[in-house]
């Protein structure tokens, strides 16, 4: 199996300015992410940067980066441009690792790539893990996914799905069995689909839920889902998250 890891990185962040360059033990966060991705089976790991500052930081640490336009409306658009710059063939496999996941499991990257290779009927692959708490199930910032029998996604939502009609009649005090699934924000694509995806009209349900992956389902494309036993490492969205990651890595 051969695949490319692409890591979109943009400087703008409302909650954590210059997030890709945030220092974690003397190393910029985006470099930390790339170093974790390099422990996977990827043939190459490339940062898709929107700023020369990010590209230069990657270069100083031996990480390959391509400089993309700074006006892309989404990470998918940025990755599509990176595919063009890298000359990837339409059938080449690409795994999108978010630039704020410095504790990403290299094995999860491999699993998402392998799943897409094994499921030719799917245009995308992603991952999920069982939800263990009611609070997480009810949290709209936690994206849930429901699967069909063959492991392809039926639907993604910020709502608590599946809704246990009888069990939740008096309020949500427990979880359905089997446990609902939390979506993990990692994606595998075929490069041809990734280049085409930003040109697809946004779906009404995508705008409603604010979930870009629903565009693929709405247009009839399938998403294969790898179910992991464990949750992913801590992602960085806020200054508090950054301090948690710094403490975790300092303790290694």
C-alpha positions in Angstrom: 0.0 0.0 0.0 1.3 3.4 -1.0 -0.3 6.7 0.1 0.5 10.3 0.8 -0.3 12.2 4.0 -1.3 15.8 3.5 -1.5 18.1 6.5 -3.4 21.4 5.8 -2.0 24.3 7.9 -3.3 27.9 8.0 -2.2 30.7 10.3 -5.7 32.2 11.0 -7.3 30.9 14.1 -9.8 32.8 16.2 -9.1 30.8 19.4 -5.4 30.2 19.0 -3.6 32.7 16.6 -0.7 31.2 14.6 -1.7 27.8 15.8 0.5 25.7 13.4 3.5 27.5 14.8 2.6 27.0 18.4 5.7 25.8 20.3 5.6 22.3 21.8 8.8 21.5 23.4 10.8 23.6 21.1 9.1 22.3 17.9 6.2 24.0 16.0 3.0 22.0 16.4 2.6 21.4 12.6 6.1 19.8 12.6 5.1 17.6 15.6 2.1 16.4 13.5 4.3 15.7 10.5 6.8 13.8 12.7 4.0 11.6 14.0 2.7 11.0 10.5 6.1 10.0 9.3 5.9 7.1 11.7 3.1 5.7 9.6 3.5 3.7 6.4 3.0 6.8 4.2 5.3 7.1 1.2 5.5 10.9 1.8 4.2 13.4 4.3 3.6 16.9 3.0 2.3 20.0 4.8 0.0 22.2 2.7 0.7 25.6 4.0 -1.0 28.9 3.5 2.0 31.0 4.6 5.7 31.1 3.9 6.2 31.3 7.7 4.7 27.7 8.0 6.7 26.5 5.0 9.9 27.9 6.4 9.3 26.4 9.8 8.8 23.0 8.2 11.9 23.3 6.1 14.0 24.1 9.2 12.9 20.8 10.7 13.3 18.7 7.6 9.5 18.4 6.8 8.4 18.8 3.2 5.8 21.6 2.6 4.1 23.1 -0.4 2.9 26.7 -0.4 -0.8 27.0 -1.3 -3.1 30.0 -1.8 -4.1 31.8 1.3 -7.7 32.4 0.3 -9.0 28.8 0.2 -12.4 28.6 1.9 -11.7 25.1 3.3 -9.0 22.6 4.1 -10.4 20.4 1.2 -9.7 23.2 -1.3 -6.2 23.5 0.1 -5.5 19.8 -0.2 -6.9 19.8 -3.8 -4.3 22.4 -4.7 -1.6 20.4 -3.0 -2.6 17.3 -5.0 -2.1 19.3 -8.2 1.2 20.7 -7.1 2.4 17.2 -6.2 1.2 15.7 -9.5 -0.8 12.9 -7.8 -2.6 10.5 -10.1 -6.4 10.3 -9.7 -6.2 6.8 -8.1 -3.4 7.7 -5.6 -4.5 7.5 -2.0 -4.3 10.6 0.2 -4.8 10.8 4.0 -5.8 14.1 5.4 -4.3 14.5 8.9 -5.3 17.7 10.7 -2.5 20.1 11.6 -3.7 20.4 15.2 -3.3 16.7 16.1 0.3 16.4 17.5 -0.6 13.2 19.3 -2.2 11.4 16.2 -1.7 7.6 16.3 0.4 6.6 13.2 -1.5 3.3 13.3 -4.8 5.1 12.8 -3.4 6.8 9.7 -2.4 3.4 8.3 -5.9 2.0 9.1 -7.7 4.8 7.3 -5.5 4.4 4.2 -5.8 0.6 4.2 -9.6 0.7 4.6 -9.9 3.0 1.5 -7.7 0.7 -0.5 -9.9 -2.3 0.5 -13.2 -0.6 -0.3 -13.3 0.4 -4.0 -16.9 1.4 -3.7 -16.0 4.2 -1.3 -14.8 7.6 -2.3 -13.6 8.4 1.2 -12.6 6.7 4.4 -12.6 8.0 8.0 -12.6 6.8 11.6 -14.7 6.6 14.7 -14.6 5.2 18.2 -17.3 4.2 20.8 -18.7 6.9 23.0 -18.4 6.2 26.7 -20.2 9.1 28.4 -23.6 10.7 28.2 -22.1 14.2 28.2 -20.0 13.4 25.1 -23.1 11.9 23.4 -25.1 15.1 24.0 -22.3 17.5 23.2 -23.0 19.2 19.8 -19.2 19.7 19.3 -18.8 15.9 19.3 -19.8 14.6 15.8 -21.6 11.3 15.8 -21.8 8.8 12.9 -24.2 5.9 12.3 -23.0 3.0 10.1 -24.8 0.5 7.8 -24.1 -3.2 8.0 -21.0 -3.1 5.7 -19.3 -0.3 7.7 -20.2 2.5 5.3 -21.5 5.7 6.9 -25.2 6.3 6.8 -25.1 9.8 8.4 -23.0 12.2 10.5 -24.6 14.6 12.9 -23.9 16.9 15.8 -27.2 15.5 17.3 -27.1 12.5 19.6 -27.7 9.6 17.1 -28.9 7.0 17.1 -31.8 8.3 19.2 -32.9 5.5 21.6 -36.7 6.1 21.5 -37.7 4.0 24.4 -34.6 4.3 26.5 -34.5 8.1 26.3 -38.3 8.6 26.9 -37.6 10.0 30.4 -34.3 11.8 29.6 -30.9 10.7 28.6 -29.3 9.0 31.6 -27.5 6.2 29.8 -26.3 5.1 26.4 -27.8 2.8 23.8 -26.2 -0.6 23.3 -24.2 -1.0 21.2 -22.5 2.3 22.1 -22.9 5.2 19.7 -19.9 6.3 17.7 -17.9 9.5 17.8 -16.4 10.6 14.5 -12.6 11.1 14.4 -11.6 13.9 12.0 -9.2 12.1 9.8 -10.0 11.3 6.1 -8.7 9.2 3.3 -9.4 10.1 -0.3 -8.5 9.1 -3.8 -6.7 12.1 -5.3 -9.1 12.4 -8.2 -12.1 12.6 -5.8 -10.3 15.1 -3.6 -9.7 17.4 -6.5 -13.3 17.2 -7.6 -14.8 17.5 -4.1 -14.5 21.3 -3.7 -16.3 21.9 -7.0 -19.4 19.9 -5.8 -22.2 22.2 -4.8 -22.6 22.3 -1.0 -25.5 20.2 0.4 -28.3 21.8 2.3 -27.8 19.3 5.1 -24.1 20.2 5.1 -24.9 23.8 5.7 -27.4 22.9 8.4 -25.1 20.6 10.4 -21.8 22.5 9.5 -20.3 19.2 8.5 -18.4 19.1 5.1 -18.4 15.3 4.8 -22.2 15.4 4.4 -21.6 16.9 1.0 -20.1 13.6 -0.2 -23.0 11.6 1.1 -25.6 14.0 -0.3 -24.0 13.6 -3.8 -24.2 9.8 -3.6 -20.5 9.0 -2.6 -19.8 6.5 0.1 -17.6 6.9 3.1 -16.0 3.8 4.7 -15.5 4.1 8.5 -12.7 2.4 10.5 -13.9 1.8 14.1 -11.1 2.2 16.6 -11.3 0.7 20.2 -9.6 3.9 21.6 -10.2 7.6 21.2 -7.6 9.7 19.4 -4.9 11.7 21.2 -5.7 15.2 22.4 -6.3 17.7 19.6 -5.4 21.4 20.0 -8.3 23.9 19.6 -7.7 26.2 22.5 -4.8 27.5 24.7 -5.9 25.1 27.4 -5.6 22.2 24.9 -2.1 23.4 24.0 -1.0 23.3 27.6 -2.4 19.8 28.0 -0.4 18.6 25.0 2.7 20.3 26.2 2.4 18.6 29.6 1.8 15.2 28.0 4.8 15.4 25.7 7.0 16.8 28.5 6.2 13.7 30.5 7.3 11.3 27.8 
